[in-house]
């Protein structure tokens, strides 16, 4: 009995992955809002009825694609931020991580870039939630550094958000640049990160003049 259950579970996972892969391939040429359920099932080689055993609708499938694209990055970026070295070095290594990840999964990141401001609400919300989580994780790592002494939680989260926004921009630029332009994009990304890092060092300087109306 347990063997039969195991076989069925394996087949279920394969069908689910086939649907995700089929959708991702179709989304290379269209937006999620225009994607038809029957298109996906035809490419995946399953019946429309089988689709509903895995996803409520195409929006739910899109949310699963968001998790597939961004979910695995949390552990990787967390490991980079936990490494030794100053924040500029670690963030530089995170650029290399993004460079490699976009190169390995370009279709996933094209999907994220297109749907971040697309017409499917649950998918937009899922992407925004993932990016907020990244910002919180970066802020938590920055809070452990001596340079963050005196910073408020709100300001640390803002800084974490700046770094995450920069990573999203870098990923989009890498997709546009193609394989030959990746190193140039990475170089620009590192310089921009350095600019943000230098600004961070002076954030708590006296700002009484600039704060005045």
C-alpha positions in Angstrom: 0.0 0.0 0.0 2.7 2.5 1.0 4.5 1.8 -2.3 1.3 2.6 -4.3 0.9 5.8 -2.3 4.5 6.7 -3.0 4.0 6.1 -6.8 0.9 8.2 -6.8 2.6 11.1 -5.0 5.5 11.0 -7.4 3.2 11.1 -10.3 1.2 14.0 -8.8 4.4 16.0 -8.3 5.5 15.3 -11.9 2.1 16.5 -13.2 2.3 19.6 -11.2 5.8 20.3 -12.4 4.7 19.6 -16.0 2.0 22.3 -15.6 4.5 24.8 -14.2 7.0 24.1 -16.9 4.4 24.3 -19.7 3.1 27.7 -18.3 6.6 29.1 -18.0 7.3 28.2 -21.6 4.1 29.8 -22.9 4.8 32.9 -20.8 7.9 33.6 -22.8 5.6 35.0 -25.4 2.6 36.4 -23.5 1.4 37.7 -20.2 -0.2 35.6 -17.5 -3.5 37.5 -17.9 -3.8 36.2 -21.4 -2.8 32.6 -20.6 -5.5 30.0 -21.2 -5.9 27.0 -19.0 -6.4 24.7 -22.0 -3.1 26.0 -23.5 -1.3 25.0 -20.5 -2.8 21.5 -20.2 -2.3 20.9 -23.9 1.4 21.6 -23.7 1.7 19.7 -20.4 -0.1 16.7 -21.9 -2.8 16.5 -19.2 -6.5 17.0 -19.2 -8.1 20.3 -18.0 -9.6 18.3 -15.1 -6.2 17.3 -14.0 -5.2 21.0 -13.8 -7.7 21.6 -11.0 -6.2 18.9 -8.9 -3.2 21.1 -8.5 -4.3 24.7 -9.0 -7.5 26.6 -8.4 -6.9 28.8 -11.5 -4.1 30.3 -13.6 -3.5 33.0 -11.0 -2.7 30.3 -8.4 -0.4 28.7 -10.9 1.3 32.1 -11.3 1.8 32.4 -7.6 3.5 29.0 -7.6 5.8 30.2 -10.3 6.7 33.2 -8.2 7.6 30.8 -5.3 9.6 28.6 -7.7 11.5 31.6 -9.0 12.2 33.5 -5.8 11.7 31.1 -2.9 15.0 29.3 -3.3 16.9 32.6 -3.3 16.1 33.3 0.4 18.5 30.7 1.7 21.2 31.6 -0.8 21.1 35.3 -0.1 20.9 34.6 3.7 24.0 32.5 3.5 25.9 35.3 1.6 24.8 37.9 4.2 26.0 35.6 7.0 29.5 35.3 5.6 32.4 37.2 6.9 33.6 40.5 5.5 32.1 44.0 5.4 28.7 44.7 3.9 30.1 46.0 0.6 32.0 42.7 0.1 29.0 40.6 1.0 26.6 42.6 -1.2 29.1 42.3 -4.0 28.9 38.5 -3.6 25.2 38.8 -3.8 25.5 40.4 -7.2 27.5 37.3 -8.3 24.7 35.2 -6.9 22.0 37.1 -8.9 24.2 36.9 -12.0 24.4 33.2 -11.7 20.8 32.6 -10.8 19.4 34.8 -13.7 21.7 32.9 -16.1 20.4 29.6 -14.9 16.7 30.6 -14.8 16.2 33.4 -17.4 12.6 32.4 -18.1 11.6 32.6 -14.4 13.1 36.1 -14.1 11.5 37.3 -17.3 8.2 36.2 -15.8 8.9 38.1 -12.6 10.0 41.2 -14.4 6.8 41.2 -16.6 4.3 40.3 -13.8 5.7 42.5 -11.0 3.4 45.2 -12.4 1.1 43.0 -14.4 -2.6 42.6 -14.4 -3.0 39.5 -12.1 -3.5 40.8 -8.6 -2.5 37.7 -6.6 0.7 37.3 -8.5 1.6 41.0 -8.0 1.0 40.5 -4.3 3.0 37.4 -4.2 6.0 39.1 -5.8 5.7 42.1 -3.5 5.5 39.8 -0.5 8.7 37.9 -1.6 10.5 41.2 -2.1 9.4 42.5 1.3 10.7 39.3 2.9 14.0 39.9 1.2 14.2 43.5 2.4 13.5 42.3 6.0 16.2 39.6 5.8 18.7 42.1 4.5 17.7 44.6 7.2 18.1 42.0 9.9 21.7 41.2 8.6 22.6 44.9 8.4 21.3 45.4 12.0 24.1 43.2 13.2 26.9 45.4 11.8 28.7 48.1 13.8 27.8 50.7 11.1 24.1 50.3 12.0 24.5 51.4 15.6 21.9 54.1 16.2 19.8 53.2 13.2 16.0 52.8 13.7 14.3 49.6 12.5 12.4 51.7 10.0 15.5 53.1 8.4 17.2 49.7 8.3 14.2 48.3 6.5 14.3 51.2 4.1 18.0 50.5 3.4 17.2 46.8 3.0 14.5 47.8 0.5 17.0 49.9 -1.4 19.4 46.9 -1.8 16.5 44.6 -2.8 15.2 47.2 -5.4 18.8 47.4 -6.8 18.9 43.6 -7.1 15.6 43.6 -9.0 16.9 46.3 -11.4 20.1 44.3 -11.8 18.2 41.2 -12.7 16.2 43.0 -15.3 19.3 44.6 -16.8 20.9 41.2 -17.0 18.0 39.9 -19.0 18.2 42.8 -21.4 21.9 42.6 -21.8 22.1 38.9 -22.6 25.1 36.6 -21.9 27.7 39.0 -23.5 26.7 42.0 -21.4 26.4 40.3 -18.0 29.8 41.3 -16.7 29.3 44.9 -17.6 25.9 45.0 -15.8 27.5 43.3 -12.8 30.2 46.0 -12.7 27.7 48.8 -12.8 25.7 47.0 -10.1 28.7 46.9 -7.8 29.5 50.6 -8.3 25.9 51.5 -7.5 26.0 49.3 -4.4 29.2 51.1 -3.3 27.5 54.4 -3.7 24.6 53.3 -1.5 27.1 51.9 1.1 29.0 55.2 1.2 25.8 57.1 1.7 24.9 54.7 4.5 28.0 55.7 6.5 26.8 59.3 6.6 23.1 58.7 7.2 23.3 59.7 10.9 25.3 62.8 10.2 23.7 66.1 11.4 20.8 66.7 8.9 19.2 69.7 10.7 19.8 72.0 7.6 18.3 69.6 5.1 15.4 68.7 7.3 14.2 72.3 7.6 11.2 73.3 5.4 
